[in-house]
Amino acid sequence: MIELLASSNPVEHVMDKPVISWITLHMTSLLAAAIIAMVVLLWAAKAISTGTESLGTPRYLTRGRLPQLVEVITLYLLDNAIRPILREDANRYTPFLLSLFFFILSCNLFGLIPIGDVQHTAGLIMGVQDTRAIFGGTATANLAVTGGLALFSFVAIQWQGFRSLGVKGWCSHLTGGAPLYLLPIMLPVELLGLIIKPIALAIRLFANMLAGHTLMAVLASFGMMAWMSTESYFTAGSIELISIIAAIPISFLELFVAFLQAFIFMFLTSVFIGQMTHFHDEHDDEHDASTALETASVKMVTA
């Protein structure tokens, strides 16, 4: 099967492809991942919620393995990433940040399943001329998708800046308290920083997803390249077997990266929102956003 799926250009394996008209493979994958994430989260929310009194003490327990996993992940993100950074504004942005995390995670995990390859192979076996997949692939390996997600983060960051600091405070944030004669230098740099932050989010997620799947495609292509060079079943089969064995740990690494990149996107978005927040502390007036961010980072490293 891998020989059939391999391409002379491994990048083609992860690039977006048209399905019908203007609808592309990543569009259908994006929609499928969104539906899956919504169904799973609604199911988890129902299982996590407190049951009726007739159930007794078990009504406080989360029912089901997957809802328990969702609950553990959610509590970890709240206690170690969102609340330490955003503090009193945590509840305001928790729905948005958790939606970002679980949606990106769903897209990443959906891309690990070779659904498109299975459709392509099935078409070849049945003799279908047009073997294009209808859905499948990693939507987050598309810069347009990650750019759209980063745009939502950018809007949330700037909205928090205007809401928390006000227009005057937002403008003052761009100067960083620098003297007036440094404003011609500070303003362009800070304005570029506002744009670069979401761009970095988009490129980081896109590059990691594209690179990981390209690596898997390269491993899958070794057997085909050996066959084209030697036309020896033994040589090609031996190399393909080694490639499959090597792909197993890479697959686990890809699974880890899927969770990690979803977390990094959500975490950095919360960090950028926290940087645009004026915190009120009754006991320490100098305890500002930078202190909260440093505390959260240390806590995550030592966790």
C-alpha positions in Angstrom: 0.0 0.0 0.0 2.8 2.4 0.9 4.4 1.9 -2.5 1.1 2.9 -4.1 0.7 6.0 -1.9 4.3 7.2 -2.2 5.0 10.0 -4.6 8.1 11.2 -6.4 7.6 14.5 -4.6 6.9 13.9 -0.9 5.5 17.4 -0.4 2.7 16.6 -2.8 1.5 14.1 -0.1 0.6 16.9 2.3 -0.3 19.8 0.0 -3.8 20.9 -0.6 -5.7 19.4 -3.6 -9.0 20.4 -5.3 -12.0 18.1 -4.7 -14.7 19.8 -6.8 -14.7 23.3 -8.2 -13.3 25.7 -5.5 -13.7 23.2 -2.7 -10.3 21.7 -1.6 -9.2 18.8 0.5 -8.2 21.0 3.4 -11.6 22.7 3.4 -13.4 19.4 3.8 -10.9 18.3 6.4 -11.3 21.5 8.3 -15.1 21.0 8.4 -14.8 17.4 9.4 -12.3 18.2 12.3 -14.6 21.0 13.5 -17.7 18.7 13.6 -15.7 16.0 15.4 -14.4 18.5 17.9 -17.8 19.9 18.6 -19.4 16.4 19.0 -16.7 15.2 21.3 -16.7 18.3 23.4 -20.5 18.4 23.8 -20.4 14.7 24.8 -17.6 15.4 27.2 -19.5 18.4 28.7 -22.6 16.3 29.3 -20.5 13.5 30.9 -18.6 15.9 33.1 -21.7 17.8 34.3 -23.3 16.7 37.6 -25.9 14.1 37.2 -29.3 13.8 38.9 -29.7 13.3 42.6 -31.0 9.8 42.0 -27.5 8.7 41.0 -26.1 9.5 44.5 -22.4 10.2 45.0 -21.4 8.9 41.5 -23.3 11.8 39.9 -20.2 13.9 40.7 -17.9 11.6 38.7 -17.1 12.1 35.1 -18.5 9.2 33.0 -16.4 7.8 30.2 -12.7 7.6 29.4 -12.6 10.2 26.7 -14.6 12.8 28.8 -12.2 12.1 31.6 -9.3 12.8 29.3 -10.9 16.1 28.1 -11.6 17.1 31.8 -7.9 16.4 32.8 -6.6 18.4 29.8 -9.0 21.3 30.5 -8.1 21.5 34.1 -4.4 21.4 33.4 -4.6 24.2 30.9 -6.7 26.3 33.2 -4.6 25.8 36.3 -1.1 26.0 34.6 -1.5 28.2 31.6 -4.6 30.4 31.5 -5.3 31.5 35.1 -1.7 32.2 36.1 -1.3 34.5 33.1 -4.7 36.2 32.7 -5.7 36.1 36.4 -9.0 38.0 36.8 -9.6 38.0 33.0 -9.1 34.2 32.8 -12.9 33.4 32.8 -13.4 36.0 30.0 -11.0 34.3 27.6 -11.2 30.7 28.7 -13.9 29.7 26.1 -11.9 31.2 23.3 -8.5 29.8 24.3 -9.9 26.3 24.9 -11.7 26.4 21.6 -8.5 27.3 19.9 -6.6 24.4 21.6 -9.2 21.7 20.9 -9.9 22.8 17.4 -6.2 22.8 16.4 -5.7 19.5 18.2 -8.6 18.0 16.3 -7.1 19.2 13.0 -3.7 17.9 13.9 -4.9 14.5 15.0 -7.3 14.2 12.0 -4.2 14.6 9.8 -2.5 11.7 11.4 -5.1 9.3 10.1 -4.3 8.3 6.5 -7.9 8.8 5.3 -7.0 10.4 2.0 -4.5 7.6 1.3 -7.1 4.9 2.0 -9.5 6.6 -0.5 -6.8 6.9 -3.1 -5.7 3.2 -2.7 -9.3 2.0 -2.8 -9.9 3.9 -6.0 -6.8 2.3 -7.6 -7.9 -1.2 -6.5 -11.4 -0.6 -8.0 -9.9 0.8 -11.2 -11.3 4.3 -10.8 -9.6 6.8 -13.0 -10.1 9.8 -10.8 -8.8 8.7 -7.4 -8.8 12.1 -5.7 -9.7 11.9 -2.0 -12.9 13.7 -0.9 -11.6 14.5 2.6 -8.5 13.8 4.7 -5.1 15.4 5.3 -3.9 18.0 7.8 -5.7 21.3 7.5 -3.2 23.0 9.8 -0.4 22.2 7.3 -2.0 25.0 5.2 -0.7 28.5 5.8 -4.2 29.9 5.0 -5.8 27.9 7.8 -3.1 28.8 10.4 -3.2 32.4 9.2 -7.0 32.5 9.8 -6.5 31.1 13.3 -3.8 33.7 14.0 -6.1 36.4 12.8 -8.6 35.5 15.5 -5.8 35.6 18.0 -4.7 39.0 16.8 -8.3 40.4 17.2 -8.5 39.0 20.7 -5.1 40.4 21.7 -5.9 43.9 20.4 -9.5 43.8 21.8 -8.0 43.1 25.2 -5.6 45.9 24.8 -8.3 48.5 24.1 -10.6 47.0 26.8 -8.0 46.8 29.6 -5.7 49.8 28.8 -8.1 52.1 26.9 -7.1 53.9 23.7 -4.6 56.1 25.6 -3.1 53.2 27.4 -2.9 51.1 24.2 -1.0 54.0 22.5 1.3 54.3 25.5 2.0 50.6 25.3 3.5 51.1 21.9 6.0 53.6 23.2 7.1 51.5 26.2 7.7 54.7 28.2 10.5 55.8 25.9 11.5 59.4 25.5 9.8 61.4 22.8 12.9 61.5 20.6 12.9 57.7 20.4 9.3 57.5 19.1 10.3 57.5 15.4 12.1 54.3 16.2 9.8 52.8 18.8 6.5 53.2 17.0 7.5 51.3 13.8 9.1 48.5 15.8 6.2 48.1 18.2 3.6 48.2 15.3 5.6 45.6 13.5 5.7 43.5 16.7 1.9 43.6 16.8 1.8 42.0 13.4 4.7 39.7 13.7 3.3 38.0 16.8 0.3 36.4 15.1 2.4 35.8 11.9 4.8 33.8 14.1 1.9 31.8 15.5 0.7 30.9 12.0 4.1 30.0 10.6 5.1 27.9 13.6 2.0 25.7 13.5 2.1 25.5 9.7 5.8 24.6 9.5 5.7 21.9 12.2 2.7 20.2 10.7 4.1 20.3 7.1 7.5 19.1 8.1 6.3 16.2 10.2 4.0 14.9 7.4 6.6 15.5 4.8 9.1 13.4 6.8 6.5 10.5 6.9 6.0 10.8 3.2 9.8 10.7 2.6 10.0 7.5 4.6 7.1 6.0 2.7 8.8 6.8 -0.6 12.1 4.9 0.0 10.6 1.6 -1.0 9.3 3.0 -4.3 12.6 4.7 -5.1 14.4 1.4 -4.4 12.0 -0.5 -6.7 12.4 2.1 -9.5 16.2 1.8 -9.2 16.7 -1.9 -8.8 13.4 -3.6 -9.8 14.2 -6.1 -7.1 11.4 -7.2 -4.9 13.8 -8.3 -2.1 15.7 -4.9 -2.1 12.6 -2.8 -2.3 10.8 -4.9 0.3 13.7 -4.8 2.7 14.0 -1.1 2.4 10.3 -0.6 2.8 10.2 -2.8 5.9 13.0 -0.7 7.5 11.1 2.4 6.5 7.9 1.1 8.2 9.8 0.3 11.4 11.4 3.8 11.4 8.0 5.4 10.8 6.6 3.9 14.0 8.6 6.1 16.5 8.1 9.1 14.1 4.4 8.5 14.3 4.5 8.7 18.1 6.6 11.9 17.7 4.0 13.3 15.4 1.3 12.5 18.0 3.3 14.4 20.6 3.8 17.4 18.2 0.1 17.5 17.5 -0.6 18.1 21.2 2.4 20.3 21.7 1.7 22.7 18.8 -2.0 23.0 19.8 -0.8 23.9 23.3 1.9 26.4 22.1 -0.6 28.2 19.9 -3.1 28.5 22.8 -0.4 29.3 25.4 1.3 32.1 23.4 -2.1 33.6 22.5 -2.9 33.8 26.2 0.6 35.3 26.9 0.1 38.0 24.2 -3.3 38.8 25.7 -1.8 39.0 29.1 0.8 41.4 27.9 -2.0 43.8 26.9 -3.7 43.5 30.3 -3.5 45.9 33.2 -3.7 43.8 36.4 -5.1 45.1 39.7 -3.4 43.7 42.8 -4.4 44.9 46.2 -1.2 43.7 47.9 1.4 44.6 45.3 0.8 47.4 42.9 4.0 46.6 41.0 2.8 43.1 40.3 2.1 43.5 36.6 1.5 41.3 33.5 5.2 40.5 33.1 5.4 39.0 36.6 2.4 36.9 36.0 3.9 35.6 32.7 7.2 34.8 34.4 5.4 32.9 37.2 3.4 30.9 34.7 6.5 30.0 32.7 8.4 28.8 35.8 5.5 26.8 37.0 5.2 25.0 33.6 8.9 24.2 33.4 8.9 22.7 36.9 5.6 20.8 36.4 
